[in-house]
Structure formats: C-alpha cells, structure tokens
C-alpha cells in the first residue's frame, strides 16, 4: 500500500503520531496496539518491506485454535509507529487512546511474498504476550468493498489455550511499554505521551453518551426544510408485487429479515422505536445504542432494521427471536437504509438518492454493529433473481427520486423469493413427544373483520421455542373457536383454541386447494404488529410459490411428525419430509436404484447417530433389501420411489450416501467424486480455486465436472462417466488426479488423509471412488447444526456469497423454485468414458 494513504489521513500539526517515512533496514518486528477509538479494537502490525502492514482486529487476538477474528486490512504505517503510545485528539482520523499492548519479532513460514499475494500468511510470533504459530487469511472480497477483510487465527501448539481458559485480553490489559491501561491515557496517570488534550471516549453503552464531535455541516439537500426533531415518523411501507419493477427510476435493496426500527438520536440520547412507535431501546443491548450515540451528529432519525446474520451471511428472523429470548445481544446488527432528519433539517421531502447519500456519509466511520444498507441500480428482475439464488427473502424496490411518504404506497414495493407473511395464532396442537411443548400452531388471518382459518404450521420450532410457546399460550386458552366459520372435524382434531392475540411470521410454499398453508414453517413471533391488522396479503403469489412443482404423492404415515431432528434450526420430522417433497424431482436420479449408506438419528442430531448400511428392526417396508453380488447373504438398502425416501425419514435418516454405481451394474460406476476437504486456516477462496482446478483436470481427461456444496466444510466435484470401467480402474484414475494436484502444488494440497499433514492445506479426497465407498447425495441433508444440505451449483455461482453450508432445509426450496433451470440438468447427457489413470496426470506448472 505504501505510506501515501497514511500521510493523507493525518494532520501532523494536530496529531502526535509519527510522520510516514519508509524504513531503510529490513527487519521482522511486530506490534499490537490497543486502540480506544470510536470502538475499541487492536491494531495488528507486521514489519514488511520497510513499513508496518496493518490490520484492525475488531475483537482482538484469541489464543483458542481455530477461533476466527475479523482483521480489516488498513493502510500501511511507518516503522516508527510501532513505538507510538498516546492520544490522538478528537476530530482527527482515528481519534482516541493508543497503548503498545504487545511487541516482539515475527517469522514467516514459507515464501512470504507468495503467501501475502495469495492471501494466506502463516507465521510465528515471539512477543511479550503472544507466541507460537498464527494464520492471517484473506476472505473473498465483495463488490464495492474498499478494504480487505482477513481472519486472524491461532494455530494449535503449546501456546494455545482452550475456550475455558482465561482470555489474555482480560488477563493482561496493560501496555508492555509503560504498564498503563488504555483508560489511563489523558487522565494524568504517568503523564500521557501525547501532546494533546484528553482522549476521545469510546461510545458509551447507554441511552445517553458523551456528546459526539460534530461533523461538518450537513450538506445542502434539495427539498430539506428546517424543523424541530419529531418524536416519531410513521414509517413508509412497501406493497407486495409479483415481480420486481424495471427501469432506471428504481433502485433495489436486499429485503432484510428482522425488526423494522427507527433510531432517534437527540443530543446523545438514543431511542429505538418500532413501526408502531413502541420504545424497544432496552431490548437490543448496549452496542447498537452506543454506536448510534457516537455518530458525528447532534440529532438524527434513521430508518433501518435490526437483524441477526446466519452462518450463510443472510439475515435470519428465527435467530433474532432466539437471541432476544435468550437475552443475547452480541449478534445484533442495525442496517440503516434511510435518513429522515439530521441536525435541524427535515429530509423527508428530499429525493431518496440524496437521503441515502447523506446517510452513507454519516455512517462512513461508524462502528459495528451499524451498517449502511447498500442498493443496486441493475434491472429489478436481475437483482431479484440473484437474491433468490442465494436463498434470500427477496428485495425492496424504491423510486430513486421520490420523497419519504409515510404509510403503504407504490413508491416502495417488495418482491419475494418465497411466500412469507404474518398470521394470527388461533390455537395449538400439543406435542406428541412432550407434555410441555406445542406440536403445531393453528393459524388464521382477518377478512372483513372476521378471523379466517389458514391451517396448521408444524415445523420451525426448536425444542426451546416449542416449550416457550406452550407456556405463553396457557394463559390465552379459550373454550371456543375464534374462527368465524365452523371447522371440520379434521381441522378441529386435538386443537386447543386460544384468544387470537399473538402474531407469528410464517414461511410457506403456497396454498392448498382448501385454502390452507402448504409446507409452512414457523419463523418467529411478531410482537411489533397487532393481531387485528393481519390480513392475507393481497398481492399475487411469490415467484417461488407460483413455480412450485406439485407435491409428490405418498402413502407413508409419519408417526410423531413434530419430533425435532435439528433442535437449533427447529426442523422436525414433518419439516424434513416437506423439504424432500420439494427437491424430490431433482434428487431422485442420484438416490433411486442405488445401494445406500445412511446416517440415522431417530432422536435428532444431539442424540446418538448410527451409520447404517444394512436393514434394522422396524425399517420401512417401502425400502428395498438387495443382495450384494460379491457377498452372498449381505443385503444392502435401496429405494425405488418417493415413498421409500419418506420411509427412511420416518426411520430417522438424516443423511443419504449413495454408491457411485447402480443396482443394474454394481461393479461399474457411472459417476466419480472428488471431495475437497479444507484443513484449518484455509480460505474459502482457496477451496473454490481447488474446485476449478479439479474441473480443468477432469476436462483434460474428457470428463465434465459438476460442483456442489458438501453441506460441511468443502466442495464436491462430480463427473458422470459411462459405466464401462470397473472400480479399481476408476479409483486409480481419481488417485492419479489427486496425487498430481498434490505434487504440483504441495503448499496447497495433499492427497493423503493423515490429519497432521493437512493443516493449512486442502485434502483432495479420492477415496469416495472405491467399491462400497459412498458420498453424500445431492440435496441430502447433513446431521450438523443448522440443517445444512449438499446443494448442486452452477460454476458461475461459486464465490464468497455461497459457502459450504450456505443452503439449509429452510432456505433451499426458495432457491430451487427461483432457478430458471437445474444447474445439473445435463448431468447424464455429459457421460463420457473414463480414460486410463495415466491420462489424469498433468505436468508441473
């Protein structure tokens, strides 16, 4: 980066920081400076090429191996900065107090320049506090990001600590240079090294913070008017439409999955108000409030949404509800998308683009958990398609030049990837497996002032949620039905009616012929919406619901359908069956008429799991038992239809692993599989590059590679082959491919499964290609937290937006229905004969 950026950001007449001069002598120093700026963080600096390469580690280094700490790559600093300790005055870049928390020397492992270029530094530290081996790994960048995000990770060695050991940041908070705490600077203790006044305080974790520094005057915005700050602005709402609008007059934002909130800032006092004006400031902890109070403004009203990101990167309302119920506040993020008022100016009459530009400028240096909500100016259909392929909820489209108009109108419209709306809870069916939990909820909506029955929702409840709902509903039980119409005997069966006061958000696949919800899942309670306002949304069905394929018919009855298989995700036996109904048409070719190995968990992923290749007592009659031709008397499991699959679900099957050959010819596989399994410290981008290389090597062999997520840590590259070669030859060919990759790039890949050799590298696993070996099927669930699935992708989808466990039972159907075509549609048509193993090799590049 050089020191140009460092010098441009600082006024050395005001700041005590050293001027930027490149060092002449090569050295290997490192320093970590504890920096109490707007948000406390740790600046991690490594001497390279005469400067200090620098990363801002938001939560500080962790000694727990594998625990990833975000490290934002910032401008290079001069070597003299490694000795700086003092106070940067308010109003200057990086204002706040700085101490030298640790220092010493560092030693790179391997070729430093090559590692830095590739984005994976492995090194050893010899400091006064930190020692041993570490990794810095660059994450794949997102379009428009000005800075690189890296991860700082401690390696497993004698200096590592366990999660239960003391946190070194709390254990040793003082400076290694002066012994001071960062809080001591500017307080007169041991005379601060800075020539400035007292330090700028970090954001106060309370409703009232020290008055933040005023930024430059709010730029003049056409349409803005002088006004007193209002107590509350009724929010603008979006109207549901079938498809995203087109044309240059629209801009588009990702639809967030959280609570809509209005942040009101007035002279350091912060309030968070719901869409109906309720004060929810105390519900989301202190971090959001503190970050808002620290913004460089005296007064403002910001429209936004508080949400929690899932591991996939998408916001998840269920996780938000879970954190609220558990009193957890560390994962909340406030996404700001509109600025309605600032410093004496009412901005609601100004064009949206001007309001957003002013908001982005206000949040430019904002601390997490505040985040500016980006927008896209591409055609709406393209943005929606991309959102749906990523299994997001949908998009909000807004007229770029329009003012802010309270209430629901046509300037803001929403287009969804899956059918989703609020319903009134009118009753529940008790759990069949617990006396203190609900098994399903009975839903309704208002039509002409009367409550209309909408059917039941039987999945989406974690064990904790099911018990919490049961407890809550006990105080609302009613002797009579709240519905206007008379329910049928089937609709009334086992139902305990309640007063219709609670509102739930529900995701579903459409409506049945008798106007009941189809394949519905509970996503959480909506405490911000009164029950009497809930109606069936008048817009047309979502693209996902409209394109949903007919549900395959089944005759298998599920016992205890409310049994929870994935407690954290709330996926029940019935929910798993619904998921497989959605993906059956795509999954069937990969699991029907093949020997299967199963991972069973009849009581869910948190209880004992069984790897099952043969029949078990009580196994479904809808599965086949087929004898292995080479092992007389040994019977393997197979299925022939959808009933067979649902029979396996009834038996607690959580993962399905088919052979690479069919029952028609056990000895000649019709597909090969390379499993890319990353070791600790390997970036996701490196896994993607490995998959691309496997694809290229397969092409040299005359094969066509198809890619899918594993649902675990890596990717699978699968190629269809003509069933002519037998297992030994197939395995040898894939071993040759794996060995060639490991030989050509020994710093990146290994082909041996020995765990000690895999740290920092990717295992090219070819062992899935032996007789009797299996690999997880496309679309199969995995017995892991979050209910991830192994998802087929097109090659152009590979990127940091989709990780190995991005797709789950909950979000996969929306993606599938949003796709214009199956990314693996040509799988069988791409069959090619397998060449000899020698042809799979390629020379060192």
N, C-alpha and C positions, 0 to 999 in steps of 0.2 A: 504493500500500500504506500510506503514512503511516509514522510512526515509533513507533507503539504496539508493534508486534511487536519492533522493535529494543530498546526500553526494557525490555520484559517479559523478554527473554532474558538480560539482563545485570545483575550486581550491581556498581554503580559504586563501592562501597566497596572492592571487591577488584580490579576490572579498571581499568587505566589508560585505557581507551577513553573518548572524549568522550561526554557525555550527549546524548541525542537532542533537538535543538531545530531546528525548521524554519527555514531561511534566509528572510530578508525580500527580498533583492535577487535579481532574475533574473540568472543567469549561464550560462556554457556551458563549465564546467570538466570535465575528465575525469581520472581517476586509475586506475592499475593497481597493486594491492598484492600483492606476493608473500607468500603466507601458508603457513608451515610448520606446519599443524595436524596432525591425525592423518594426513592425506595432503596432500602439497604441492600447492597449486593457486594460481591467480591470480585475484584479485577485480577484476573489470572494472566501473567505476562511471562513470555519465554523469549530469551535473547536469541535473535536470528538475524543474520546479515546486517549487523550494526544497529538494530533497533529492537524494541520490545514488541513482539507480536502479542496482541492483547485480546482477551475475551472477557465479557462481563457475565459472570456466573451468578444468576439471579438468586439461587438459594445456597450458594457456597459449595465447596467440595464436600463429598461424602466418602467416608472410608469403607462403606459397605460395598463389596464387589458387585458389579452389575447394576448398581443404582445409578440411573442416568440423571445428570444435572444439566439443564439447559445452559449453554455458553454462547452468548451472542458475540460474533467476531466484530470488534470495533477498530477504530483507526490505530495505526502503529504509534507507539510512544517512544520518546528518546530514552537512551540508556540511563541518563541522569534521573529519570522519573522513578527508577527503582529505589531511590533513597528518599523520595518525597513523602513527607508526613506533615499535614497541616490542614488549613481550612480554606476552601475555595469560596469567595464571597458570594452572597445572594445576587442573582441577576447575571452571573457568569455561567458558562457551559459547565455542567457537572457540579453545580454549587452544592457544597456540603463538606463534611469532615472526612479525612483520609488518614488511616494508620497503616503501617507496614505490618501486616498480620503474620506473614511468613516470608522467608527468603532463603536462598541457597543456590545450588547448581543443579542442572538437569543434563541428562544424556539421552540422545535419541537412539532408538533401536532400529537398525536398518538404514536405508538410504533416505536421509532427511528431506531433500528436495523433492524426490519422487513421492514420498509419503504426504508431504504438505500439498503437492499438486493434486494427488488423488483424494485428499480429504480424510486421511486416517493416520494420525500421529500416534506412535507407540513409544513411550519414553520412561525413564526412571528419574525420580526426584530425590535429591539429598538435601532436605531442608531442616530447619529447626523444629518444625511441626509435622510436615508431610514427608514421607519417604516411600520408596518402592515404585512399582510399575503402575502406569496410568495410560489411558487412551483418550485422545481427542478425535471425535468422529464427526465429519461434516454431514448434516442432513440435506436431503434433496431440497433445493430451493423452490419456492412458489413464485409464480409470475408476479412481477411488481414489487417483490421484497427488496428493500435497499440494502439489507445486511444479511450476512450468512448466519444461519443457526447451526451450532455444533453441539455435541454432547460430551461432557467430561465424565469419565467412568473410571473408577478404581479397579485395578486388576486383582485377582486372587493371589495373595502372597502373605508372608509373615507379618506384614504391616497392616493388613486388612482387619476390619472389625465386623462383628455381626450386628444385626438390627437391634439386638437388645443391649449392646454396649453403649457407653456414653457417646454423645455427639461431640466431636472435637471442637466444633464451632462454639458450643456452650461451655465445654470443659476448659478451653484455652482462648478466651476472647481478646486478650491484650496484645499490644504491639510487641514484636520481638526487638524493636529498635529502642523504644523508650519505656516500655512497660505500661503505657497508658491505654485506657479504653477509648473507643471512638467517641463515646459520650463525654469524655473529659476535655476534648479539644475545645478551646474557646471559653472554658469555664474558669480559667485562672490556675488550673492544676498543672504544675510543672511547665508553666509558660508555653503556650502553643507555639509551634514552629512557624505558623502563618503570620504574615504582617497585616492580616485583615482583621475585621471585627469578628463577632461571634458567629458560629456556623449556622447555616440554614437547617432548620429542623426537618426531620422526616415527617411524612404525612401522619397526622395524629389519628389513632384508631378510635375515633368517637365522632359524634354528630358535629361537634364544634372543634375546629382545628385552628392553629395559629394562622393569621391572615396570610394567604399565599402572595408571592410577588405579583404585582400587576404586570400583565404583558403589555405590549404596545397597544395603542387604542384600537378598538375593533374597527376593521376596515369598513369603509362606507359600502353599504349593500343597498341596491335599488329596491325600494319598497319597504325598507326598515323604518320604523317610527319610534319616536321617543315615548316611553311608557314606564310606569311603575311595574315591578315584577308581580305577576299574578300569583294567587295561591295555587292554582291548578289550571291546566289547559286540557279540555276534553280531547282525547286522542283522536287522530284520524284513523279510520278503519278501512280495510280492503274488502272488496266484493269478489266472491268466488266466480271464476270464469273457466270455461272448458279448456282453452288453450292460451298460451302466453301471447300478448299482443306484439305486433311487429311495427317497425317504423322507427325513425330517428328521434321521435318525440319522447320515447320511453327509455328509461334506464331500469336495470333489474338488479335485485339483491337476493341473496340466498335466504329462504324462509327459515327463521330460527325456531327452535323447539324449546321454548322456555316461558317465563313470565314477562309480559309486557310491563315495563315500569317507566315512570317519568322521574328523572333525577332533578330535584330543585335545590340549587345552591344559592345561598344568600348570606354574604359576609361570613363565610366559613361554616355556616350551619347547613347541613345536608339532610334532605328528606327523600325517601324513595316511595313514590306513590303508584298504586295500581291503576288500571284503566278506569276504575270507578272512583278514584280519589282516596282509597284507603291508604293509611300510612303503614308501610311494611318495612320501615328503615331498620328495625331491630332484627328482622328475620334472616338477614343475609350476612351476618358477621360484621367485622370492622374494616376489612381490607378494602371493599368497594367504597365504603363511605370515606375512608381515609384518603384513598386515591382521588376521589372526586373533590374533596376539600382542598387537596394540594394543587388543583388545576390553577393556572395563572389567570384567574378571573375573579371578580368580586361577586357577580351574580350571574346565574345562567339557568335555563331549563333545557334539559337534554332528553330527547325521546329515545328509548332503547329497550333492550330485553336482557334479562339475566338468565343465563343458561349454564349447563354443565356439558363439557365435551366427553364423548365416549372415547374408547381407545382408537376407534376408526377416524377420529377427528370431527365427526358430525356431532351436533348438539343433540342431547337425549333428555326428553322431559321426565322419563322414568328415573334417571339418575338424579335429576334435580329434586324430584319428590323424595327420593331415598335420602339425599343429603339433608334436606330440610327436616325430615322426620328423625334423623339421627343427630341433628344439631351440628353437622359438619359444614364448615364454611370455606375450606381451603381450595375447593374446585370451582367456585362461582366465578363467572366472567360477565362483566357488563358490556354488551355490544351496543355501541351508540350509533344511531343511524339518522338522527335529525337534531338540529339546533333551533329551538323556538324563541329563545330570549337570551340576550347577553348584555350585561353592563349598561342597563338603562335603555336598551333597544329591543322592541318587539319585532321579531324577524318573520312572523308567520305569513306576512303578505309578500315576502321576497320569494323569488324562484327557488325551487328545490335545489338546483345545482349550486346556487350561491350559498344556501344554508349549509349544504354538505361541505362545501369548500371551507367555510368558516369553522365548521365542526372539526374537520380534519386538521386545520391549523391549530385549533385549541388543544387537540389531543396529540399533537406531534411528539411531545416529550413525555406524554402521560405514562405513568407506571401501570404495570399489570396490577389488578385484573381489569383494567379498562382497555377496550379495543374498538377501533373505528371499523364500522361495517362497510366494507368495500362494495362497489357496484360495478356492473358490466353494461357496456353500451352495444354489445352484439345483438343480433336478432333474438327476440324473446324465445322463439322455438328452439334455437341452438342452446341458449343458456338453460332452458328447462330440460332439454334432452340430456345435457351434461350432468345436471343436478340429479336427475332420475337414475342415470347410470351409476352414480356414486351413492345411490340409495338415500339421498337427502329428501326432506319432506316436500320441497317444491321451491317456488320463487315468488317474490313480491315485485310487481312491475309498477313503476310510478312515472307520471308525466313529469319530465325533467324541468319544465318551465312553470309548473303550477305552484300556487301558494299552498300553505298548510290549512286544510279545511277540516274542522272537527266533524266527527260522525262518519257514517259509512257512505261512500260515494264511488264514482267511477274513475277518479284520478289515481287511486291506488287499487290494483286488482291482484288477486292471488291465484296462481295455477299450481295444482298439487300433483305429486307423483303417485300418491295413494289416497284412497278415501279416508278422511280423518275429520272428526268433529266431536263436539261435546254432546253428552246425553245425560238425562236425569236418572239417578238411581232410584228405582221404584220398589226394589226388593232384592232378595238374595236366596241362593240355594246353599244350605250348609255343606261343608266339605264332607266327602265320603271317607277321608283318611284322617281327619282331625275334628275333635269336638269343639275346638275354639277357633275355627277358621271358616271363611266362606269358600265355597267351591266355584260359584259363578255369581254374577250380578245380573239382575233383570233391569233392562233399560227402557227409557221412553223419551219422548220429546213433545213439546206443546204445539198443538194445531188448533187455531181458533179458540184458544184459551183452555183447551182440554188436553189431558195427557194421553198420548197415543203409544201403544205398545210397540217396541222395536226389537224384542227378542233378548237373548242372553249373551253374555260375554264370559267365556270360560277359561281364558288363558291370559297371561301377562302379569300374574300375581306371584311375587316371591312368597316364601313361607311367612316372612315377617309382615308383608303387605296384607296377605290373606287374613292373618290374625288381627292386625290393626283395624282392618275394615270390619271384621266381625265385632270387635269391641265397640267401634264407633256406631255401628248400626243397631246395637242392642237398645240404645236409648231412643231410637226412632221407630221401633216396631209398631205396626198398626194391624188392627183386626180385619180391616177391609182393604180391598184393592184400590189403589189411587187412579187406576185407568178408567177412562170414560166408557170404553167398550167392555163387553163381557169376554173374558178369556176362555179359551178352550180348555178341556181337562188336561191335555198335554202341556199347554202353556202354564197352567196353574200348578202342575205337579211339583211337590216338595218346596214350593216357594214360600218364603217368609216375607210378607209385604212390609214396607217401611214408608214413613212420610217422605214425600218427594222433595227433599231439601238439599241433597248433595248432588254435585255435578262431576262427572267423570269424562276424561278425554279418552276416545276410543279410536283405534285404527282398524280398518276393516277392508274387505275385498269387494264390497258391493252389497246389493240387496237380493234376498231370495224372492221367489215368486209370491210368497205370502207376506212380503214387506218386513222381513226380519233381517237383522245384520248377518252377513256371511263372512265366516272366518275372521271373527272380531277378537281383538286383543286390547286389554286394559293398559293405558299408558300413564294414568295418574289422576288424582283429584284436582279439580279446578276451583280453588277457593276464591278466585278473583271474579267469578261470573255467577250471578244469581240464577237459581233454577228456573224461575218463571220466564227468563229471557231465552231459554234454549229451544230452538226450533230446528226442524230438518232443513239443512242448508238448501237454498232454492236453486243453486247453480247445478249444472249438469254433472254427471259422474266424472271423476278424475280420469285421466288417460289410462292409469293402471287398472282401474275398475272397469273401464269400458273395454279394454283389451283382454281382460282376464279370460283364460280358457275355461271351458266347462269343467266342473269338478268331476274327476273320475269316480265311477260308481264303486261302492264297496259293500261287502256283506259282513265284514268283521265288526263285532261289537267291542268297544273299549270298556273294560272294567276300570273303575276308579279313574275316569278321564281327567280329574283335577289333580292327580298325583304330580308333584312338581319334580321335573327331571333336572332343570337348571335353576337352582334357587336364586342366584344373583340376578338372572335375567327374567325370572318368572315364567319360564317356558314349561308348560305342562305336557302330559301325555297327549291330550287333545290338541294342544298347540303344535306339537311335533307332527301329528297326523295331518293337521291342516297345512303345515308347511310342505310336507311331501306330496299332498294333493296338488299344490301349486306347481311343484317342479317335476312331477312325475313324467310328463311327456318328454322332457329333456334328459332326465336321469335314467329312464328305463333302459336305453340301449347299453348302458355301462354296468348294469347290475342284474338284468334278466338273463337266465340261461348260462350263468357262470358260477363256478364254485365260489363260495363266500366265506370270509372270516369276519366275525362280528365282535364288537366290544359292547358288552351289555352292562347296564347299571339299573336294575329294576327299582332301586330306591333313589336314583339320582346320582349326579356326579360326585357328591360329597360322601357317598357311601361306597362300599366295596364294588369294584368293577371286575368283570370277567371277560377274558379273551376266549371266544367260543368258535371252534371250527366244526364241532360235531353237535349232534342233537342233545337236547336237555329235556328233563322231565317237564311236561306241560307245554312243550314247544307247539307253536301254532300248526294246525293241520293244513294250513294254506301254503306252507313251505314244502319244498321237495327234499327228500333224502336220496342222494345219488352216490353210487359206489365208485371209488377211485379205481380206475382200470389197473393200476400197478400195485394196488394194495387191497386185495380181496378182503371183504368184510368191513372195510373202513368207509363209513358213509359221511359225505360232505353235505352242507346245507346249500340250497339254491332256491330261487323263487322264479315264478313264471308270469306273475301279474301283480296288479296293484293290491289285491287282497293279500298276497304274500308279503308285500312290504309292510302293510298295516298290521299284519300278524306279527312281524318282527318288532314293530313299535309296541304292540301290546305286551310283548315279552321283554321290554326294556332295552331294546337295541338302540344304542346311542351313536355308534359308528359302523359303517359298512365298508368292508375292504374286499373287493373282488380280485380274482385271479386275472392275469393278462391273457387268458385263453378261455374259450367257451366249452360247454359240455359236448359240443359237436366234435371237437378235437382237442383233448386235454394237453397233448404234447406239443402243439404248435400255436404259440401265442399270436394274437392279432393286434397287439399294441406293446410298446416299450415305454418305460417311465424312468426319467432321471429326476431324483429328488434333491433339491438344493437346500441344504440344512446349514444355516449360518452359525458360526461359533460366537462366543461373547465378543462384543466390540465391533462386530461387522455392521456396516451401514446398510440400510435398505437399498440404496442406490447400487451398492456393490452386488447385492443379490440380483437385482434387475439386470445388471451388466452380465452377470454369470448366465442368466437365462437366455439373454440374447446370444451369448457365445455358444451355448448348447444348441440353440436353434440353428446357428450358422454351421456348426459341425454336423448336425443332422442333415442339413441341406446338402453338404458335401457328400454325404452317404446316400443321397437320393430320397431322404425322408422329409416329411413335413411335420414340424413340431407345433404343438398346440400348448398353450400355457394356462395354468390355473393356480389360484392361491391354495396353500395347503390347509388353511384354517388354523395353522400352528405358528411356525416362525418363518417359513420359506416359501418357495415356489416349486411347482412340478411342471416339467416339460414332457409332454406325452406325444408320441407319434404312432399313428396306425401303420401296421405292417401286414402284408399278405401272409396268411397262416401257412407258411411253407417251411421255414427254418424251425428247428426244434430248440428246446430250452438251453442246452449247453452252448450252442452257437449264438443264440440271442444274448445270453449273459456275457459271453466273451466279447461280443461287439460293443455292448454298453460299457464293459470294463475298459476296453481299449479307449473309448471316448473319454471316460473319466480319468484314466491314467495319463492320457495325452494332455488334458487340461491342467492336471496337477504338475506334470513335467514342464510344460511351457510356462506356467506361472506359479512356481512353488510358494511365492509370497502371498498368493491369493487363495489357492485351492489345495485341498488334499483329497485323496481318493480312498484313504484308509480310515476306518471308523474309530480308531483309537482316540479317545477323548482328549488325551494330553497333547495331541498334535493339532487339534482343531481350534485352539484359542486364537481369535483374530483372523480366522480363515473360514472358507465355505467348504463343507463336505459335499463332494459330488457323489451322491449315493446311487450306485448302480445295482445294488443288491435286491432291488424290487423286481428284478428281471430273472430270478431263478424259479425253478419249478416249486410250486407251493407257496412262493412269496406273494405278498399282496401289497396294494397301495390303496389309500383311501379313495373312494369313488367320487367323481364329480358330483357336486351338490350334497354330498353326505355331510351330516352334522359331525362335530367333534366334541368329545366329552371333556370340554375345557370351559372355564368361566366365560360368560358372555354368550354361550351357544353359537360359536362361530361355525361357518360352513366352508367347504372347499369349493371355490367358485371359478368356473371357466371364464376366461377373459379373452378379448382380442388383444393382439400385440400392441396396438396403439394406445391401449388403456394403461399400460404399465407406467407408473410414475408414483411420486410420493403421496398422491391423493388416495391411493388404494394400497393398503398394507396387507400382510399375510392373513390377518384375522379381521379385515375390514367388514366383511359380509357375515351376517348372522341370520338366525332363524327369523328375527324380527324385520330386518331390512332387505333381505334377499328377494322376496317376492315382488316388492316395488320395483327393484332394478330389472328383474326378468320381464315384467309386463311393460316396462318402459323401452326395452330394447326393440329396435326395428327388426332385428334378426338374431338368431342364435349364433354366438361367436364360434361355436364348434359345429355349425350346421354341416360343413363339408368334411367332417372328420372321417367318415367311412369312405367317401369318394377319394380321399387323399391316400389311400392304401398304396404302399409300394413294397417291393421285395426287399428284404434285409440283405445288404451286401456282406461280404466276409469281414471279420473283425479288423483285418489289416487296413481296410478302406476307411475305418473310422478314425484312423490316426491322422495327424497333420503335423508338419514340421514346426520347430520352434520359431516363433515370430520375432 
